[in-house]
Amino acid sequence: TSSIKKIADFLNSFDMSCRSRLATLNEKLTALERRIEYIEARVSSG
């Protein structure tokens, strides 16, 4: 039926949206981690 297809389409687009947002978040976290490691290295080396 069409309602099941609508639900499936919604879930698919929701899934893609979540994956995209998580990927962006992951990139930001990775960049932050690198920055923190850099700062820690500078601080510990004096």
Secondary structure in CASP SS format (residue, H / E / C, confidence):
PFRMAT SS
TARGET T0000
AUTHOR 0000-0000-0000
METHOD secondary structure of the structure
MODEL  1
T C 1.00
S H 1.00
S H 1.00
I H 1.00
K H 1.00
K H 1.00
I H 1.00
A H 1.00
D H 1.00
F H 1.00
L H 1.00
N H 1.00
S H 1.00
F H 1.00
D H 1.00
M H 1.00
S H 1.00
C H 1.00
R H 1.00
S H 1.00
R H 1.00
L H 1.00
A H 1.00
T H 1.00
L H 1.00
N H 1.00
E H 1.00
K H 1.00
L H 1.00
T H 1.00
A H 1.00
L H 1.00
E H 1.00
R H 1.00
R H 1.00
I H 1.00
E H 1.00
Y H 1.00
I H 1.00
E H 1.00
A H 1.00
R H 1.00
V H 1.00
S H 1.00
S H 1.00
G C 1.00
END
